[in-house]
Amino acid sequence: MILGASWSPEVAGRQHRHPVPDCPVSSAGMIAGTFHRPLRVTVAVLWLVGVLLAGGTAPLAAAGLGAGRAAVFALVAVGLAALALATLRGIRWVLVLDLVLLGGQAVGAVGAVLELIYEVDPAKAADLRAVGYDPQLSVAVNAGYCTVATGVFVWALVRLIRARQTRLG
């Protein structure tokens, strides 16, 4: 339910399509306006890079770690592909999910950098070697991916804040 809106049968089916005048932060159009085409394309490309990383690792994981672990990589690849498509289509709840997932990448970036500074977890390093990857290089790629995603999050957040300020007047 939209913050500030009261439920009624007449508006139950419309809540996600029409802005609520007394609640500018929950306007249905604000998130769509924040994710203009260049930002949606950028986010979709980021998810598609994830598809390549996870999808490319799946067959290697099948050989080195077993079918169960490979299935996880395959599911991630499929999920990211669906997310990329839905992002390009501008589906509002997916755009909100994009914002949350992009924001969470900051934690991944910090964790990956800390692993590079100190040491890659031995169990993780063993798994990476089992699929034929260099642990340090893999963590560096992850740090780069997460850092780019964090930058895209900041871009989206700045656009959202500006849209909110404009709407508030």
Residue frames relative to the residue before (quaternion, step in Angstrom):
aa qw qx qy qz dx dy dz
M 1.0000 0.0000 0.0000 0.0000 0.00 0.00 0.00
I 0.4883 -0.6701 0.4784 0.2892 3.56 -1.00 0.78
L 0.5315 -0.6379 0.4634 0.3096 3.55 -0.94 0.97
G 0.8041 0.2672 -0.2035 0.4905 3.58 -0.88 0.90
A 0.6535 0.4870 -0.3199 0.4831 3.59 1.22 -0.13
S 0.2900 -0.7276 0.5837 0.2139 3.54 -1.07 0.62
W 0.4873 -0.6854 0.4630 0.2801 3.53 -1.06 0.79
S 0.1441 0.7395 -0.6543 0.0654 3.50 -1.14 0.70
P 0.6261 -0.5615 0.3673 0.3972 3.60 -1.08 0.54
E 0.6296 0.5643 -0.3434 0.4091 3.59 1.05 -0.70
V 0.7775 0.3369 -0.1818 0.4989 3.57 0.98 -0.78
A 0.4192 0.7401 -0.4570 0.2601 3.60 1.21 -0.19
G 0.7359 0.4091 -0.2354 0.4855 3.59 0.92 -0.81
R 0.6990 0.4842 -0.2678 0.4530 3.59 1.22 -0.31
Q 0.4510 0.7489 -0.4319 0.2220 3.58 1.15 -0.37
H 0.7234 0.4373 -0.2627 0.4652 3.59 0.96 -0.67
R 0.6912 0.4799 -0.2827 0.4605 3.58 1.23 -0.18
H 0.7771 0.3063 -0.1599 0.5260 3.61 1.12 -0.51
P 0.4627 -0.6796 0.4855 0.2973 3.59 -0.90 0.86
V 0.3709 -0.6876 0.5761 0.2402 3.54 -1.21 0.56
P 0.4563 -0.7434 0.4087 0.2686 3.61 -0.43 1.19
D 0.7483 0.4089 -0.2469 0.4603 3.62 0.91 -0.78
C 0.7335 0.3552 -0.2226 0.5350 3.61 1.21 0.10
P 0.1493 -0.8554 0.4880 0.0883 3.61 0.32 1.22
V 0.6508 0.5346 -0.3504 0.4097 3.61 1.01 -0.58
S 0.7296 0.4075 -0.2560 0.4859 3.58 1.13 -0.37
S 0.3044 0.7685 -0.5121 0.2335 3.56 1.21 0.27
A 0.4960 -0.6836 0.4525 0.2862 3.53 -0.82 1.03
G 0.6845 0.4960 -0.2889 0.4495 3.58 1.05 -0.66
M 0.5568 0.6417 -0.3978 0.3462 3.59 1.13 -0.48
I 0.6810 0.4692 -0.3051 0.4722 3.59 0.86 -0.88
A 0.6446 0.5048 -0.3254 0.4731 3.59 1.00 -0.77
G 0.6531 0.5092 -0.3082 0.4681 3.58 1.04 -0.75
T 0.6162 0.5430 -0.3398 0.4582 3.56 1.09 -0.70
F 0.7395 0.3572 -0.1973 0.5354 3.56 0.95 -0.90
H 0.0260 -0.8029 0.5944 -0.0365 3.55 0.37 1.25
R 0.7544 -0.4331 0.2375 0.4324 3.59 -1.23 0.39
P 0.6741 0.4869 -0.3437 0.4363 3.70 0.74 -0.83
L 0.6615 0.4886 -0.3143 0.4742 3.60 1.01 -0.74
R 0.6409 0.5143 -0.3322 0.4630 3.61 0.95 -0.78
V 0.6508 0.5011 -0.3218 0.4710 3.59 0.96 -0.82
T 0.6414 0.5266 -0.3237 0.4543 3.59 0.95 -0.84
V 0.6664 0.4875 -0.3012 0.4770 3.58 0.90 -0.92
A 0.6505 0.5149 -0.3197 0.4578 3.60 0.92 -0.86
V 0.6402 0.5080 -0.3288 0.4733 3.60 0.97 -0.80
L 0.6255 0.5318 -0.3349 0.4624 3.58 1.00 -0.79
W 0.6660 0.4802 -0.3068 0.4813 3.60 0.92 -0.86
L 0.6540 0.5117 -0.3237 0.4535 3.61 1.01 -0.73
V 0.5794 0.5337 -0.3757 0.4882 3.59 1.14 -0.51
G 0.6276 0.5243 -0.3209 0.4777 3.58 1.06 -0.74
V 0.6004 0.5470 -0.3486 0.4678 3.58 1.10 -0.72
L 0.6673 0.4975 -0.3011 0.4654 3.58 0.91 -0.90
L 0.6653 0.5009 -0.3090 0.4592 3.58 0.92 -0.88
A 0.7198 0.4293 -0.2551 0.4822 3.59 0.78 -1.00
G 0.6781 0.4984 -0.2929 0.4539 3.57 0.91 -0.91
G 0.6636 0.4972 -0.3016 0.4705 3.56 1.06 -0.70
T 0.6641 0.5005 -0.2964 0.4697 3.55 1.18 -0.57
A 0.5389 0.6691 -0.3923 0.3286 3.61 1.10 -0.64
P 0.7178 0.4155 -0.3008 0.4707 3.67 0.69 -0.87
L 0.6203 0.5292 -0.3468 0.4635 3.58 1.09 -0.62
A 0.6419 0.5144 -0.3136 0.4743 3.56 1.06 -0.78
A 0.6028 0.5549 -0.3614 0.4451 3.61 1.05 -0.69
A 0.6969 0.4682 -0.2686 0.4721 3.56 0.96 -0.88
G 0.7961 0.3576 -0.1688 0.4581 3.58 0.89 -0.93
L 0.8101 0.2659 -0.1150 0.5098 3.59 1.08 -0.65
G 0.6035 -0.5697 0.3562 0.4294 3.58 1.23 -0.27
A 0.6884 -0.5284 0.3358 0.3662 3.51 -1.30 0.47
G 0.6228 0.5639 -0.3427 0.4203 3.59 1.00 -0.75
R 0.6865 0.4611 -0.2755 0.4901 3.55 0.90 -0.92
A 0.6264 0.5316 -0.3368 0.4600 3.58 1.05 -0.72
A 0.6158 0.5612 -0.3404 0.4359 3.59 1.04 -0.76
V 0.6119 0.5444 -0.3503 0.4544 3.57 1.05 -0.72
F 0.6639 0.4924 -0.3034 0.4740 3.59 0.89 -0.89
A 0.6513 0.5158 -0.3131 0.4601 3.58 0.98 -0.83
L 0.6564 0.5048 -0.3097 0.4673 3.59 0.96 -0.83
V 0.6209 0.5238 -0.3370 0.4759 3.58 1.02 -0.75
A 0.6520 0.5164 -0.3158 0.4565 3.58 0.92 -0.87
V 0.6643 0.4904 -0.3020 0.4765 3.59 0.91 -0.88
G 0.6564 0.5192 -0.3053 0.4542 3.59 0.94 -0.88
L 0.6758 0.4812 -0.2931 0.4752 3.57 0.94 -0.85
A 0.6139 0.5329 -0.3503 0.4652 3.60 1.06 -0.65
A 0.6558 0.4932 -0.3041 0.4840 3.59 0.97 -0.85
L 0.6375 0.5289 -0.3166 0.4622 3.56 1.02 -0.82
A 0.6426 0.5217 -0.3209 0.4603 3.58 0.97 -0.83
L 0.6625 0.5034 -0.3026 0.4649 3.57 0.92 -0.89
A 0.6810 0.4822 -0.2862 0.4710 3.58 0.88 -0.94
T 0.6067 0.5419 -0.3469 0.4668 3.59 1.11 -0.66
L 0.6585 0.5030 -0.3075 0.4677 3.58 0.90 -0.88
R 0.6692 0.4919 -0.2922 0.4742 3.59 1.06 -0.72
G 0.4176 -0.7436 0.4410 0.2797 3.60 1.25 -0.27
I 0.2535 0.7655 -0.5479 0.2226 3.59 1.06 0.65
R 0.4970 -0.7348 0.3737 0.2710 3.55 -0.50 1.25
W 0.6886 0.4632 -0.3187 0.4580 3.62 0.77 -0.89
V 0.6175 0.5248 -0.3480 0.4714 3.59 1.12 -0.56
L 0.6269 0.5274 -0.3408 0.4612 3.60 1.03 -0.70
V 0.6202 0.5098 -0.3370 0.4919 3.58 1.09 -0.68
L 0.6396 0.5151 -0.3146 0.4760 3.58 0.99 -0.86
D 0.6062 0.5530 -0.3441 0.4564 3.59 1.03 -0.80
L 0.6620 0.5160 -0.3062 0.4492 3.56 0.88 -0.96
V 0.6620 0.4977 -0.3007 0.4730 3.58 0.95 -0.87
L 0.6841 0.4862 -0.2895 0.4602 3.59 0.87 -0.95
L 0.6436 0.5085 -0.3245 0.4710 3.58 0.99 -0.77
G 0.6484 0.5241 -0.3172 0.4520 3.59 0.96 -0.84
G 0.6565 0.5260 -0.3042 0.4470 3.56 1.04 -0.76
Q 0.5568 0.6235 -0.3877 0.3884 3.56 1.19 -0.42
A 0.5337 0.6163 -0.4125 0.4063 3.61 1.18 -0.39
V 0.6344 0.5168 -0.3219 0.4762 3.57 1.03 -0.78
G 0.6460 0.5240 -0.3072 0.4623 3.57 1.01 -0.84
A 0.6409 0.5245 -0.3219 0.4588 3.56 1.02 -0.81
V 0.6589 0.4961 -0.3087 0.4738 3.58 0.90 -0.91
G 0.6647 0.5104 -0.3055 0.4521 3.59 0.91 -0.91
A 0.6657 0.4975 -0.3046 0.4653 3.58 0.94 -0.85
V 0.6473 0.5038 -0.3263 0.4697 3.59 0.95 -0.79
L 0.6400 0.5126 -0.3291 0.4684 3.58 0.99 -0.78
E 0.6305 0.5179 -0.3343 0.4717 3.60 1.03 -0.72
L 0.6484 0.5063 -0.3235 0.4675 3.58 1.02 -0.73
I 0.6673 0.5010 -0.3020 0.4610 3.58 1.01 -0.80
Y 0.7804 0.3183 -0.1664 0.5119 3.57 0.83 -0.97
E 0.6694 -0.4470 0.3361 0.4890 3.59 0.15 -1.20
V 0.4703 -0.6291 0.5327 0.3149 3.54 -1.09 0.72
D 0.5657 -0.6041 0.4412 0.3469 3.55 -0.94 0.94
P 0.5301 -0.6750 0.4058 0.3142 3.63 -0.75 1.00
A 0.6516 0.5029 -0.3269 0.4643 3.63 0.97 -0.77
K 0.6467 0.5040 -0.3110 0.4807 3.57 1.02 -0.82
A 0.6395 0.5256 -0.3212 0.4601 3.58 0.98 -0.85
A 0.6470 0.5146 -0.3216 0.4617 3.59 0.99 -0.80
D 0.6422 0.5120 -0.3204 0.4720 3.60 0.99 -0.81
L 0.6636 0.5045 -0.3086 0.4582 3.58 0.93 -0.87
R 0.6484 0.5004 -0.3167 0.4783 3.58 1.00 -0.75
A 0.6255 0.5621 -0.3322 0.4272 3.60 1.07 -0.76
V 0.7209 0.3810 -0.2480 0.5231 3.60 1.14 -0.54
G 0.6074 -0.6110 0.3278 0.3876 3.57 1.30 0.15
Y 0.5512 0.6088 -0.3950 0.4116 3.59 1.22 0.35
D 0.4508 -0.6352 0.5546 0.2927 3.54 -1.20 0.62
P 0.4737 -0.7123 0.4298 0.2891 3.63 -0.61 1.05
Q 0.6713 0.4959 -0.3157 0.4514 3.61 0.84 -0.91
L 0.6658 0.4963 -0.2988 0.4702 3.58 0.92 -0.90
S 0.6410 0.5327 -0.3214 0.4494 3.59 0.98 -0.83
V 0.6739 0.4722 -0.2915 0.4877 3.57 0.93 -0.88
A 0.6215 0.5309 -0.3435 0.4625 3.60 1.05 -0.67
V 0.6322 0.5097 -0.3249 0.4848 3.60 1.01 -0.79
N 0.6448 0.5144 -0.3134 0.4706 3.58 0.97 -0.86
A 0.6416 0.5156 -0.3252 0.4656 3.59 0.95 -0.83
G 0.6531 0.5135 -0.3097 0.4624 3.58 0.96 -0.83
Y 0.6490 0.5178 -0.3067 0.4655 3.57 0.93 -0.95
C 0.6879 0.4833 -0.2792 0.4639 3.57 0.84 -0.99
T 0.6422 0.5216 -0.3252 0.4580 3.59 1.02 -0.75
V 0.6382 0.4994 -0.3232 0.4888 3.60 0.97 -0.81
A 0.6560 0.5091 -0.3138 0.4605 3.60 0.90 -0.89
T 0.6301 0.5215 -0.3302 0.4712 3.59 1.04 -0.73
G 0.6316 0.5255 -0.3245 0.4687 3.57 1.04 -0.75
V 0.6447 0.4980 -0.3141 0.4875 3.58 1.01 -0.79
F 0.6077 0.5435 -0.3443 0.4657 3.60 1.06 -0.71
V 0.6524 0.5057 -0.3167 0.4673 3.59 0.90 -0.89
W 0.6184 0.5388 -0.3328 0.4652 3.58 1.00 -0.82
A 0.6856 0.4736 -0.2827 0.4751 3.59 0.85 -0.97
L 0.6540 0.5233 -0.3130 0.4478 3.58 0.96 -0.86
V 0.6344 0.5152 -0.3261 0.4751 3.59 0.97 -0.83
R 0.6574 0.5003 -0.3107 0.4700 3.60 0.94 -0.86
L 0.6519 0.5127 -0.3151 0.4613 3.59 0.99 -0.80
I 0.6543 0.5036 -0.3098 0.4715 3.58 0.93 -0.87
R 0.6570 0.5021 -0.3111 0.4685 3.59 0.93 -0.84
A 0.6443 0.5138 -0.3242 0.4645 3.59 0.98 -0.81
R 0.6501 0.5123 -0.3087 0.4687 3.56 1.00 -0.82
Q 0.6615 0.5030 -0.3126 0.4601 3.58 0.93 -0.87
T 0.6381 0.5229 -0.3184 0.4668 3.54 1.03 -0.81
R 0.6730 0.4995 -0.2893 0.4624 3.55 0.97 -0.89
L 0.6724 0.4852 -0.2974 0.4733 3.59 1.03 -0.72
G 0.4339 -0.7159 0.4390 0.3263 3.54 1.28 -0.39
